[in-house]
C-alpha cells in the first residue's frame, strides 16, 4: 500500500468524522452559549442549568440528523470496501 493512499484514506476519514460530528457539536455550542448568556444576565450559577438543556438539544440533533449521519458513515465504509482490491494489489 502506498503512502499517498494511506494519507488519502486518513484525510477522508477525518473529513467524514468532522461532518458527522458537526451537528451535535454545533448544537451543544449554540445551546451552551445561550445558556451561559442567560446565566450571566441573571447571575444564576447552577451546573444542571447548563448541562440538561445541552443534553436535550444534542439528543434532538441526533434524532434529526441521525439518518444522514449513518448514511455518510455507510457510504464511506462501502467506499473503503470497494478500495480493498486495488490497495492490496489484487485488482
C-alpha positions as CSV (number, residue, x, y, z in Angstrom):
1,X,0.0,0.0,0.0
2,X,1.4,3.4,-1.0
3,X,1.9,6.3,1.4
4,X,-0.3,8.5,-0.7
5,X,-3.2,6.1,-0.5
6,X,-2.9,5.8,3.3
7,X,-2.8,9.6,3.6
8,X,-5.8,10.0,1.3
9,X,-7.9,7.5,3.3
10,X,-6.9,9.2,6.6
11,X,-7.9,12.6,5.2
12,X,-11.2,11.2,4.1
13,X,-11.8,9.6,7.5
14,X,-11.1,12.9,9.3
15,X,-13.4,14.8,6.9
16,X,-16.2,12.3,7.5
17,X,-15.7,12.4,11.2
18,X,-15.9,16.2,11.2
19,X,-19.1,16.2,9.0
20,X,-20.7,13.5,11.2
21,X,-19.8,15.2,14.5
22,X,-20.6,18.7,13.4
23,X,-24.4,18.7,14.1
24,X,-24.0,17.6,17.7
25,X,-21.1,19.8,18.4
26,X,-22.6,22.9,16.9
27,X,-25.8,22.3,18.7
28,X,-24.0,21.9,22.0
29,X,-22.0,25.1,21.3
30,X,-25.1,27.2,20.5
31,X,-27.1,26.0,23.4
32,X,-24.2,26.3,25.8
33,X,-23.6,29.9,24.6
34,X,-27.3,30.8,25.0
35,X,-27.5,29.2,28.5
36,X,-24.3,30.9,29.6
37,X,-25.6,34.2,28.4
38,X,-28.8,33.8,30.4
39,X,-26.8,32.7,33.4
40,X,-24.6,35.8,33.2
41,X,-27.5,38.1,32.8
42,X,-29.5,36.6,35.7
43,X,-26.4,35.7,37.8
44,X,-27.7,32.2,38.4
45,X,-24.8,29.8,38.6
46,X,-26.4,26.3,38.5
47,X,-24.5,23.4,36.9
48,X,-27.6,21.5,35.9
49,X,-29.0,24.6,34.2
50,X,-26.1,24.3,31.8
51,X,-26.0,20.5,31.4
52,X,-29.6,19.5,30.9
53,X,-30.5,21.8,28.0
54,X,-27.4,20.8,26.2
55,X,-28.1,17.1,26.6
56,X,-31.6,17.5,25.4
57,X,-30.6,19.7,22.4
58,X,-27.9,17.3,21.4
59,X,-30.3,14.4,21.7
60,X,-32.8,16.2,19.4
61,X,-29.9,17.0,16.9
62,X,-29.0,13.3,16.8
63,X,-32.6,12.3,16.2
64,X,-33.0,14.9,13.4
65,X,-29.6,14.3,11.8
66,X,-29.1,10.6,12.7
67,X,-30.2,9.2,9.3
68,X,-27.9,11.5,7.4
69,X,-25.0,10.7,9.8
70,X,-25.5,6.9,9.4
71,X,-25.7,7.2,5.6
72,X,-22.5,9.2,5.5
73,X,-20.7,6.6,7.5
74,X,-22.1,3.7,5.5
75,X,-21.1,5.5,2.2
76,X,-17.6,6.0,3.5
77,X,-17.3,2.3,4.6
78,X,-18.6,1.0,1.3
79,X,-16.1,3.1,-0.5
80,X,-13.3,1.7,1.7
81,X,-14.5,-1.9,1.0
82,X,-14.5,-1.1,-2.8
83,X,-10.9,0.1,-2.5
84,X,-9.6,-3.1,-0.9
85,X,-8.7,-5.0,-4.1
86,X,-6.8,-2.0,-5.5
87,X,-5.0,-1.3,-2.2
88,X,-3.8,-5.0,-1.8
89,X,-2.7,-5.2,-5.4
90,X,-5.2,-7.9,-6.3
91,X,-7.3,-5.7,-8.6
